[in-house]
Amino acid sequence: MPIPKILVLAGSIRTGSFNARLAALAAKEIARAEAEVTRISLLDFPLPLYDGDHEARSGAPENAVKLKRMFCAHQGVFIASPEYNASLTPLLKNTIDWLSRVRENKEPALAAYRNRVFALGSASNGTYGGMRSVMALRHVLELGCGALVIPEQIAVREASHAFEENDDLKDERSAALLRTLARRLVELARLVA
């Protein structure tokens, strides 16, 4: 069976981000599930705020094209999404919007989101663990972009106390849920590979 390639990212670039920690832990679990993992930070791909006039004048920014190509080179994507005002971060939404606009070589719209599998997670100090951001992100990816998002997901609540010093999750139930999510993502990504 082919070894799937999985892209892992967080929707936050904040120093000490709980979601960057969750993304790092997810990358480890995905690698243990026998996938090739690429972990990136959106800090390395700055994008202007999406603006149709900017796009009409200059096309998609170079970093949007690079990110779209990176998404297309992977059969699966794991996104750790912080919660801002019961939704996803402006950084993540802007990235999704730009990637939805990149078209190369007469490919179909939304190429970054089609023919790959997505898995979602969140970590927050709140009671819901960022679950509302996961639901909002699922809505954007599935309905807005036509992506296949697996039903398994993770929301780590009270995140400031949820991680061990080695960044593993303290709560065994949450750790088991992340392992299950990672295995399912890899399993389905193999079908796309």
CYANA upper distance limits for C-alpha pairs under 8 A (distance plus 0.5 A):
  1 MET  CA    190 ARG  CA      7.87
  2 PRO  CA    190 ARG  CA      6.85
  2 PRO  CA    193 ALA  CA      6.96
  3 ILE  CA     34 GLU  CA      7.42
  3 ILE  CA     35 ALA  CA      6.03
  3 ILE  CA     36 GLU  CA      7.23
  3 ILE  CA    190 ARG  CA      7.17
  3 ILE  CA    193 ALA  CA      8.06
  4 PRO  CA     35 ALA  CA      5.72
  4 PRO  CA     36 GLU  CA      6.67
  4 PRO  CA     74 HIS  CA      7.83
  4 PRO  CA     75 GLN  CA      6.56
  4 PRO  CA     76 GLY  CA      7.98
  4 PRO  CA    186 VAL  CA      7.20
  4 PRO  CA    189 ALA  CA      6.37
  4 PRO  CA    190 ARG  CA      5.81
  4 PRO  CA    193 ALA  CA      6.31
  5 LYS  CA     35 ALA  CA      6.35
  5 LYS  CA     36 GLU  CA      5.19
  5 LYS  CA     37 VAL  CA      6.39
  5 LYS  CA     38 THR  CA      7.99
  5 LYS  CA     73 ALA  CA      8.14
  5 LYS  CA     74 HIS  CA      5.32
  5 LYS  CA     75 GLN  CA      6.07
  5 LYS  CA     76 GLY  CA      6.97
  5 LYS  CA    189 ALA  CA      8.27
  6 ILE  CA     30 ILE  CA      8.27
  6 ILE  CA     35 ALA  CA      7.16
  6 ILE  CA     36 GLU  CA      6.63
  6 ILE  CA     37 VAL  CA      5.45
  6 ILE  CA     38 THR  CA      6.75
  6 ILE  CA     74 HIS  CA      5.96
  6 ILE  CA     75 GLN  CA      6.56
  6 ILE  CA     76 GLY  CA      5.04
  6 ILE  CA     77 VAL  CA      5.87
  6 ILE  CA     78 PHE  CA      7.76
  6 ILE  CA    186 VAL  CA      8.15
  6 ILE  CA    189 ALA  CA      8.36
  7 LEU  CA     37 VAL  CA      6.47
  7 LEU  CA     38 THR  CA      5.37
  7 LEU  CA     39 ARG  CA      6.40
  7 LEU  CA     40 ILE  CA      8.05
  7 LEU  CA     70 MET  CA      8.46
  7 LEU  CA     71 PHE  CA      7.52
  7 LEU  CA     74 HIS  CA      6.71
  7 LEU  CA     76 GLY  CA      6.72
  7 LEU  CA     77 VAL  CA      5.12
  7 LEU  CA     78 PHE  CA      6.74
  8 VAL  CA     23 ALA  CA      6.79
  8 VAL  CA     24 ALA  CA      8.47
  8 VAL  CA     26 ALA  CA      8.20
  8 VAL  CA     27 ALA  CA      6.86
  8 VAL  CA     37 VAL  CA      7.64
  8 VAL  CA     38 THR  CA      6.62
  8 VAL  CA     39 ARG  CA      5.14
  8 VAL  CA     40 ILE  CA      6.85
  8 VAL  CA     77 VAL  CA      6.29
  8 VAL  CA     78 PHE  CA      5.25
  8 VAL  CA     79 ILE  CA      6.56
  9 LEU  CA     20 ALA  CA      7.92
  9 LEU  CA     23 ALA  CA      6.50
  9 LEU  CA     39 ARG  CA      6.45
  9 LEU  CA     40 ILE  CA      5.89
  9 LEU  CA     41 SER  CA      6.48
  9 LEU  CA     42 LEU  CA      7.87
  9 LEU  CA     77 VAL  CA      8.46
  9 LEU  CA     78 PHE  CA      6.95
  9 LEU  CA     79 ILE  CA      5.69
  9 LEU  CA     80 ALA  CA      6.91
 10 ALA  CA     19 ASN  CA      6.22
 10 ALA  CA     20 ALA  CA      5.81
 10 ALA  CA     23 ALA  CA      6.45
 10 ALA  CA     41 SER  CA      7.26
 10 ALA  CA     42 LEU  CA      7.93
 10 ALA  CA     79 ILE  CA      6.04
 10 ALA  CA     80 ALA  CA      5.04
 10 ALA  CA     81 SER  CA      6.49
 10 ALA  CA     82 PRO  CA      8.37
 11 GLY  CA     19 ASN  CA      7.84
 11 GLY  CA     42 LEU  CA      7.82
 11 GLY  CA     79 ILE  CA      7.50
 11 GLY  CA     80 ALA  CA      6.60
 11 GLY  CA     81 SER  CA      5.44
 11 GLY  CA     82 PRO  CA      6.74
 11 GLY  CA     88 LEU  CA      8.31
 11 GLY  CA     89 THR  CA      6.99
 11 GLY  CA     91 LEU  CA      6.97
 11 GLY  CA     92 LEU  CA      5.41
 12 SER  CA     17 SER  CA      7.13
 12 SER  CA     19 ASN  CA      7.28
 12 SER  CA     20 ALA  CA      7.41
 12 SER  CA     42 LEU  CA      8.01
 12 SER  CA     81 SER  CA      7.79
 12 SER  CA     82 PRO  CA      7.11
 12 SER  CA     89 THR  CA      7.86
 12 SER  CA     91 LEU  CA      7.59
 12 SER  CA     92 LEU  CA      8.01
 13 ILE  CA     17 SER  CA      7.51
 13 ILE  CA     20 ALA  CA      8.17
 13 ILE  CA     41 SER  CA      7.47
 13 ILE  CA     42 LEU  CA      7.10
 13 ILE  CA     43 LEU  CA      6.30
 16 GLY  CA     20 ALA  CA      7.98
 16 GLY  CA     21 ARG  CA      8.28
 17 SER  CA     21 ARG  CA      7.00
 18 PHE  CA     22 LEU  CA      6.72
 18 PHE  CA    123 ALA  CA      6.23
 18 PHE  CA    124 SER  CA      7.38
 18 PHE  CA    159 ALA  CA      6.97
 18 PHE  CA    160 SER  CA      7.96
 19 ASN  CA     23 ALA  CA      6.47
 19 ASN  CA     80 ALA  CA      5.83
 19 ASN  CA     81 SER  CA      6.94
 19 ASN  CA     82 PRO  CA      6.66
 19 ASN  CA    122 SER  CA      6.66
 19 ASN  CA    123 ALA  CA      5.97
 19 ASN  CA    124 SER  CA      8.36
 20 ALA  CA     24 ALA  CA      6.66
 20 ALA  CA     80 ALA  CA      7.67
 21 ARG  CA     25 LEU  CA      6.73
 21 ARG  CA    167 ASP  CA      7.21
 22 LEU  CA     26 ALA  CA      6.51
 22 LEU  CA     80 ALA  CA      7.08
 22 LEU  CA    121 GLY  CA      8.30
 22 LEU  CA    122 SER  CA      7.88
 22 LEU  CA    123 ALA  CA      7.35
 23 ALA  CA     27 ALA  CA      6.58
 23 ALA  CA     39 ARG  CA      8.46
 23 ALA  CA     78 PHE  CA      8.09
 23 ALA  CA     79 ILE  CA      7.61
 23 ALA  CA     80 ALA  CA      6.21
 24 ALA  CA     28 LYS  CA      7.01
 24 ALA  CA     39 ARG  CA      8.09
 25 LEU  CA     29 GLU  CA      6.87
 25 LEU  CA    167 ASP  CA      7.36
 25 LEU  CA    168 ASP  CA      7.16
 26 ALA  CA     30 ILE  CA      6.47
 26 ALA  CA     78 PHE  CA      8.23
 26 ALA  CA    178 LEU  CA      7.42
 26 ALA  CA    182 ALA  CA      7.38
 27 ALA  CA     31 ALA  CA      6.63
 27 ALA  CA     37 VAL  CA      6.86
 27 ALA  CA     38 THR  CA      8.41
 27 ALA  CA     39 ARG  CA      7.43
 28 LYS  CA     32 ARG  CA      6.74
 29 GLU  CA     33 ALA  CA      6.80
 29 GLU  CA    178 LEU  CA      7.95
 29 GLU  CA    179 ARG  CA      6.45
 29 GLU  CA    182 ALA  CA      6.45
 29 GLU  CA    183 ARG  CA      8.49
 30 ILE  CA     34 GLU  CA      7.25
 30 ILE  CA     35 ALA  CA      6.57
 30 ILE  CA     37 VAL  CA      7.57
 30 ILE  CA    179 ARG  CA      8.33
 30 ILE  CA    182 ALA  CA      5.43
 30 ILE  CA    183 ARG  CA      7.27
 30 ILE  CA    185 LEU  CA      8.46
 30 ILE  CA    186 VAL  CA      7.40
 31 ALA  CA     35 ALA  CA      5.53
 31 ALA  CA     36 GLU  CA      6.70
 31 ALA  CA     37 VAL  CA      6.64
 33 ALA  CA    182 ALA  CA      7.20
 33 ALA  CA    183 ARG  CA      5.96
 33 ALA  CA    186 VAL  CA      7.14
 34 GLU  CA    186 VAL  CA      7.99
 35 ALA  CA    186 VAL  CA      6.87
 40 ILE  CA     44 ASP  CA      8.22
 41 SER  CA     45 PHE  CA      8.05
 42 LEU  CA     46 PRO  CA      7.23
 45 PHE  CA     63 ASN  CA      5.80
 45 PHE  CA     64 ALA  CA      8.04
 45 PHE  CA     67 LEU  CA      8.00
 46 PRO  CA     63 ASN  CA      7.24
 47 LEU  CA     61 PRO  CA      7.50
 47 LEU  CA     63 ASN  CA      7.13
 47 LEU  CA     64 ALA  CA      7.55
 47 LEU  CA     94 ASN  CA      8.37
 47 LEU  CA     95 THR  CA      7.78
 49 LEU  CA     94 ASN  CA      6.87
 50 TYR  CA     54 HIS  CA      8.20
 50 TYR  CA     55 GLU  CA      8.39
 50 TYR  CA     94 ASN  CA      6.73
 50 TYR  CA     97 ASP  CA      7.44
 50 TYR  CA     98 TRP  CA      6.83
 51 ASP  CA     55 GLU  CA      6.82
 52 GLY  CA     56 ALA  CA      6.59
 53 ASP  CA     57 ARG  CA      6.68
 54 HIS  CA     58 SER  CA      6.41
 54 HIS  CA     59 GLY  CA      7.60
 55 GLU  CA     59 GLY  CA      4.83
 55 GLU  CA     60 ALA  CA      6.15
 60 ALA  CA     64 ALA  CA      6.75
 60 ALA  CA     65 VAL  CA      7.22
 60 ALA  CA     98 TRP  CA      7.60
 60 ALA  CA    101 ARG  CA      7.59
 60 ALA  CA    102 VAL  CA      6.58
 61 PRO  CA     65 VAL  CA      7.07
 62 GLU  CA     66 LYS  CA      6.74
 63 ASN  CA     67 LEU  CA      6.56
 64 ALA  CA     68 LYS  CA      6.54
 64 ALA  CA     95 THR  CA      7.96
 64 ALA  CA     98 TRP  CA      6.51
 64 ALA  CA     99 LEU  CA      6.24
 64 ALA  CA    102 VAL  CA      7.56
 65 VAL  CA     69 ARG  CA      6.69
 65 VAL  CA     99 LEU  CA      7.80
 65 VAL  CA    102 VAL  CA      6.72
 66 LYS  CA     70 MET  CA      6.70
 67 LEU  CA     71 PHE  CA      6.66
 67 LEU  CA     99 LEU  CA      7.68
 68 LYS  CA     72 CYS  CA      6.68
 68 LYS  CA     99 LEU  CA      6.08
 68 LYS  CA    102 VAL  CA      7.49
 68 LYS  CA    111 ALA  CA      8.36
 68 LYS  CA    112 ALA  CA      5.87
 69 ARG  CA     73 ALA  CA      6.67
 69 ARG  CA    112 ALA  CA      7.92
 70 MET  CA     74 HIS  CA      7.26
 71 PHE  CA     75 GLN  CA      8.47
 71 PHE  CA     77 VAL  CA      7.96
 71 PHE  CA    112 ALA  CA      5.99
 71 PHE  CA    113 TYR  CA      8.16
 72 CYS  CA    111 ALA  CA      7.63
 72 CYS  CA    112 ALA  CA      5.91
 72 CYS  CA    113 TYR  CA      8.43
 72 CYS  CA    116 ARG  CA      8.44
 74 HIS  CA    116 ARG  CA      7.77
 75 GLN  CA    115 ASN  CA      7.82
 75 GLN  CA    116 ARG  CA      5.20
 75 GLN  CA    117 VAL  CA      6.85
 75 GLN  CA    189 ALA  CA      5.68
 75 GLN  CA    190 ARG  CA      8.01
 75 GLN  CA    192 VAL  CA      6.48
 75 GLN  CA    193 ALA  CA      6.45
 76 GLY  CA    116 ARG  CA      5.77
 76 GLY  CA    117 VAL  CA      5.08
 76 GLY  CA    118 PHE  CA      6.15
 76 GLY  CA    119 ALA  CA      8.31
 76 GLY  CA    185 LEU  CA      7.30
 76 GLY  CA    186 VAL  CA      7.81
 76 GLY  CA    189 ALA  CA      5.89
 77 VAL  CA    116 ARG  CA      8.00
 77 VAL  CA    117 VAL  CA      6.79
 77 VAL  CA    118 PHE  CA      5.27
 77 VAL  CA    119 ALA  CA      6.79
 78 PHE  CA    118 PHE  CA      6.30
 78 PHE  CA    119 ALA  CA      5.25
 78 PHE  CA    120 LEU  CA      6.27
 78 PHE  CA    121 GLY  CA      8.20
 79 ILE  CA    118 PHE  CA      8.12
 79 ILE  CA    119 ALA  CA      6.97
 79 ILE  CA    120 LEU  CA      5.61
 79 ILE  CA    121 GLY  CA      6.81
 80 ALA  CA    120 LEU  CA      6.49
 80 ALA  CA    121 GLY  CA      5.16
 80 ALA  CA    122 SER  CA      5.50
 80 ALA  CA    123 ALA  CA      8.01
 81 SER  CA     88 LEU  CA      6.78
 81 SER  CA     89 THR  CA      7.83
 81 SER  CA     92 LEU  CA      8.26
 81 SER  CA    120 LEU  CA      7.83
 81 SER  CA    121 GLY  CA      6.67
 81 SER  CA    122 SER  CA      5.42
 81 SER  CA    123 ALA  CA      8.01
 81 SER  CA    130 GLY  CA      8.04
 81 SER  CA    133 SER  CA      6.83
 81 SER  CA    134 VAL  CA      6.95
 81 SER  CA    137 LEU  CA      8.19
 82 PRO  CA     88 LEU  CA      6.76
 82 PRO  CA     89 THR  CA      6.94
 82 PRO  CA    122 SER  CA      6.21
 82 PRO  CA    123 ALA  CA      6.92
 82 PRO  CA    124 SER  CA      7.23
 82 PRO  CA    130 GLY  CA      6.68
 82 PRO  CA    133 SER  CA      6.98
 83 GLU  CA     87 SER  CA      5.90
 83 GLU  CA     88 LEU  CA      5.82
 83 GLU  CA     89 THR  CA      6.97
 83 GLU  CA    122 SER  CA      8.12
 83 GLU  CA    124 SER  CA      7.58
 83 GLU  CA    130 GLY  CA      5.57
 83 GLU  CA    131 MET  CA      8.30
 83 GLU  CA    132 ARG  CA      7.39
 83 GLU  CA    133 SER  CA      5.32
 83 GLU  CA    134 VAL  CA      8.50
 84 TYR  CA     88 LEU  CA      6.29
 84 TYR  CA     89 THR  CA      6.11
 84 TYR  CA    133 SER  CA      7.82
 86 ALA  CA    130 GLY  CA      8.24
 86 ALA  CA    132 ARG  CA      5.74
 86 ALA  CA    133 SER  CA      6.37
 87 SER  CA    132 ARG  CA      6.38
 87 SER  CA    133 SER  CA      4.72
 87 SER  CA    134 VAL  CA      8.23
 87 SER  CA    135 MET  CA      8.42
 87 SER  CA    136 ALA  CA      6.05
 87 SER  CA    137 LEU  CA      8.02
 88 LEU  CA     92 LEU  CA      7.23
 88 LEU  CA     93 LYS  CA      7.24
 88 LEU  CA    133 SER  CA      5.21
 88 LEU  CA    134 VAL  CA      7.90
 88 LEU  CA    136 ALA  CA      6.91
 88 LEU  CA    137 LEU  CA      6.71
 89 THR  CA     93 LYS  CA      6.76
 90 PRO  CA     94 ASN  CA      6.36
 91 LEU  CA     95 THR  CA      6.73
 92 LEU  CA     96 ILE  CA      6.70
 93 LYS  CA     97 ASP  CA      6.60
 94 ASN  CA     98 TRP  CA      6.69
 95 THR  CA     99 LEU  CA      6.68
 96 ILE  CA    100 SER  CA      6.69
 97 ASP  CA    101 ARG  CA      7.25
 98 TRP  CA    102 VAL  CA      7.30
 99 LEU  CA    110 LEU  CA      7.90
 99 LEU  CA    112 ALA  CA      7.02
100 SER  CA    109 ALA  CA      7.33
100 SER  CA    110 LEU  CA      5.31
100 SER  CA    111 ALA  CA      7.93
100 SER  CA    112 ALA  CA      7.39
100 SER  CA    113 TYR  CA      8.34
100 SER  CA    145 CYS  CA      7.71
101 ARG  CA    109 ALA  CA      7.58
101 ARG  CA    110 LEU  CA      7.55
102 VAL  CA    109 ALA  CA      8.12
102 VAL  CA    110 LEU  CA      8.19
103 ARG  CA    107 GLU  CA      6.45
103 ARG  CA    108 PRO  CA      7.54
103 ARG  CA    109 ALA  CA      6.94
103 ARG  CA    110 LEU  CA      8.50
103 ARG  CA    111 ALA  CA      8.07
107 GLU  CA    111 ALA  CA      7.39
110 LEU  CA    114 ARG  CA      6.97
110 LEU  CA    145 CYS  CA      6.64
110 LEU  CA    146 GLY  CA      8.21
111 ALA  CA    115 ASN  CA      8.41
113 TYR  CA    141 LEU  CA      8.06
113 TYR  CA    145 CYS  CA      6.74
113 TYR  CA    146 GLY  CA      7.23
113 TYR  CA    147 ALA  CA      5.53
113 TYR  CA    148 LEU  CA      8.43
114 ARG  CA    145 CYS  CA      8.37
114 ARG  CA    146 GLY  CA      7.08
114 ARG  CA    147 ALA  CA      6.00
114 ARG  CA    148 LEU  CA      7.98
115 ASN  CA    147 ALA  CA      8.21
115 ASN  CA    148 LEU  CA      8.39
115 ASN  CA    192 VAL  CA      7.20
116 ARG  CA    147 ALA  CA      7.81
116 ARG  CA    148 LEU  CA      7.37
116 ARG  CA    189 ALA  CA      7.24
116 ARG  CA    192 VAL  CA      6.93
117 VAL  CA    147 ALA  CA      7.67
117 VAL  CA    148 LEU  CA      5.79
117 VAL  CA    149 VAL  CA      6.45
117 VAL  CA    150 ILE  CA      7.54
117 VAL  CA    185 LEU  CA      7.39
117 VAL  CA    188 LEU  CA      7.36
117 VAL  CA    189 ALA  CA      6.44
117 VAL  CA    192 VAL  CA      8.46
118 PHE  CA    147 ALA  CA      7.76
118 PHE  CA    148 LEU  CA      6.63
118 PHE  CA    149 VAL  CA      5.10
118 PHE  CA    150 ILE  CA      6.76
118 PHE  CA    185 LEU  CA      7.71
119 ALA  CA    149 VAL  CA      6.31
119 ALA  CA    150 ILE  CA      6.20
119 ALA  CA    151 PRO  CA      8.45
119 ALA  CA    152 GLU  CA      7.71
119 ALA  CA    153 GLN  CA      7.08
119 ALA  CA    181 LEU  CA      7.81
119 ALA  CA    185 LEU  CA      6.90
120 LEU  CA    134 VAL  CA      6.87
120 LEU  CA    138 ARG  CA      8.25
120 LEU  CA    149 VAL  CA      8.23
120 LEU  CA    152 GLU  CA      8.34
120 LEU  CA    153 GLN  CA      5.84
120 LEU  CA    154 ILE  CA      7.35
121 GLY  CA    134 VAL  CA      6.87
121 GLY  CA    153 GLN  CA      6.00
121 GLY  CA    154 ILE  CA      5.08
121 GLY  CA    155 ALA  CA      6.14
121 GLY  CA    156 VAL  CA      8.45
122 SER  CA    129 GLY  CA      6.95
122 SER  CA    130 GLY  CA      5.71
122 SER  CA    131 MET  CA      7.19
122 SER  CA    133 SER  CA      7.89
122 SER  CA    134 VAL  CA      7.03
122 SER  CA    154 ILE  CA      6.79
122 SER  CA    155 ALA  CA      5.24
122 SER  CA    156 VAL  CA      6.61
123 ALA  CA    129 GLY  CA      5.76
123 ALA  CA    130 GLY  CA      6.22
123 ALA  CA    155 ALA  CA      6.15
123 ALA  CA    156 VAL  CA      4.91
123 ALA  CA    157 ARG  CA      6.52
123 ALA  CA    158 GLU  CA      8.32
123 ALA  CA    159 ALA  CA      6.16
124 SER  CA    128 TYR  CA      8.08
124 SER  CA    129 GLY  CA      5.02
124 SER  CA    130 GLY  CA      5.69
124 SER  CA    155 ALA  CA      8.22
124 SER  CA    156 VAL  CA      6.79
124 SER  CA    157 ARG  CA      5.83
124 SER  CA    158 GLU  CA      6.53
124 SER  CA    159 ALA  CA      5.61
124 SER  CA    160 SER  CA      8.29
125 ASN  CA    129 GLY  CA      6.85
125 ASN  CA    157 ARG  CA      6.07
125 ASN  CA    158 GLU  CA      4.45
125 ASN  CA    159 ALA  CA      5.30
125 ASN  CA    160 SER  CA      6.62
126 GLY  CA    130 GLY  CA      7.42
126 GLY  CA    157 ARG  CA      6.35
126 GLY  CA    158 GLU  CA      6.33
126 GLY  CA    159 ALA  CA      8.42
127 THR  CA    157 ARG  CA      6.15
127 THR  CA    158 GLU  CA      7.13
128 TYR  CA    132 ARG  CA      7.94
128 TYR  CA    155 ALA  CA      7.61
128 TYR  CA    156 VAL  CA      8.37
128 TYR  CA    157 ARG  CA      6.37
129 GLY  CA    155 ALA  CA      5.22
129 GLY  CA    156 VAL  CA      5.13
129 GLY  CA    157 ARG  CA      4.01
129 GLY  CA    158 GLU  CA      7.14
129 GLY  CA    159 ALA  CA      7.82
130 GLY  CA    134 VAL  CA      7.12
130 GLY  CA    155 ALA  CA      6.31
130 GLY  CA    156 VAL  CA      7.74
130 GLY  CA    157 ARG  CA      7.66
131 MET  CA    135 MET  CA      6.76
131 MET  CA    154 ILE  CA      8.42
131 MET  CA    155 ALA  CA      5.99
132 ARG  CA    136 ALA  CA      6.65
133 SER  CA    137 LEU  CA      6.44
134 VAL  CA    138 ARG  CA      6.49
134 VAL  CA    153 GLN  CA      8.49
134 VAL  CA    155 ALA  CA      8.34
135 MET  CA    139 HIS  CA      6.72
136 ALA  CA    140 VAL  CA      6.86
137 LEU  CA    141 LEU  CA      6.59
138 ARG  CA    142 GLU  CA      6.30
138 ARG  CA    143 LEU  CA      8.48
138 ARG  CA    149 VAL  CA      7.37
139 HIS  CA    143 LEU  CA      6.02
139 HIS  CA    144 GLY  CA      7.47
140 VAL  CA    144 GLY  CA      5.26
140 VAL  CA    145 CYS  CA      7.02
141 LEU  CA    145 CYS  CA      5.39
141 LEU  CA    146 GLY  CA      6.77
141 LEU  CA    147 ALA  CA      5.85
141 LEU  CA    148 LEU  CA      8.31
141 LEU  CA    149 VAL  CA      7.97
142 GLU  CA    146 GLY  CA      5.24
142 GLU  CA    147 ALA  CA      5.27
142 GLU  CA    148 LEU  CA      6.79
142 GLU  CA    149 VAL  CA      7.15
143 LEU  CA    147 ALA  CA      8.20
150 ILE  CA    184 ARG  CA      8.44
150 ILE  CA    185 LEU  CA      7.76
152 GLU  CA    180 THR  CA      8.35
152 GLU  CA    181 LEU  CA      6.06
152 GLU  CA    184 ARG  CA      8.31
153 GLN  CA    177 LEU  CA      8.37
153 GLN  CA    178 LEU  CA      8.30
153 GLN  CA    181 LEU  CA      6.92
154 ILE  CA    174 SER  CA      7.92
154 ILE  CA    177 LEU  CA      7.25
154 ILE  CA    178 LEU  CA      7.01
154 ILE  CA    181 LEU  CA      8.30
156 VAL  CA    162 ALA  CA      7.71
156 VAL  CA    174 SER  CA      7.61
157 ARG  CA    162 ALA  CA      7.81
158 GLU  CA    162 ALA  CA      6.66
159 ALA  CA    163 PHE  CA      7.45
162 ALA  CA    169 LEU  CA      6.27
162 ALA  CA    170 LYS  CA      6.09
162 ALA  CA    171 ASP  CA      7.47
163 PHE  CA    167 ASP  CA      5.63
163 PHE  CA    168 ASP  CA      6.07
163 PHE  CA    169 LEU  CA      5.09
163 PHE  CA    170 LYS  CA      6.05
164 GLU  CA    168 ASP  CA      5.74
164 GLU  CA    169 LEU  CA      6.43
164 GLU  CA    170 LYS  CA      6.22
168 ASP  CA    175 ALA  CA      8.12
169 LEU  CA    174 SER  CA      7.36
169 LEU  CA    175 ALA  CA      6.11
170 LYS  CA    175 ALA  CA      8.03
171 ASP  CA    175 ALA  CA      6.77
172 GLU  CA    176 ALA  CA      6.48
173 ARG  CA    177 LEU  CA      6.68
174 SER  CA    178 LEU  CA      6.74
175 ALA  CA    179 ARG  CA      6.82
176 ALA  CA    180 THR  CA      6.69
177 LEU  CA    181 LEU  CA      6.63
178 LEU  CA    182 ALA  CA      6.59
179 ARG  CA    183 ARG  CA      6.69
180 THR  CA    184 ARG  CA      6.63
181 LEU  CA    185 LEU  CA      6.60
182 ALA  CA    186 VAL  CA      6.73
183 ARG  CA    187 GLU  CA      6.48
184 ARG  CA    188 LEU  CA      6.66
185 LEU  CA    189 ALA  CA      6.47
186 VAL  CA    190 ARG  CA      6.65
187 GLU  CA    191 LEU  CA      7.59
188 LEU  CA    192 VAL  CA      7.45
189 ALA  CA    193 ALA  CA      6.74
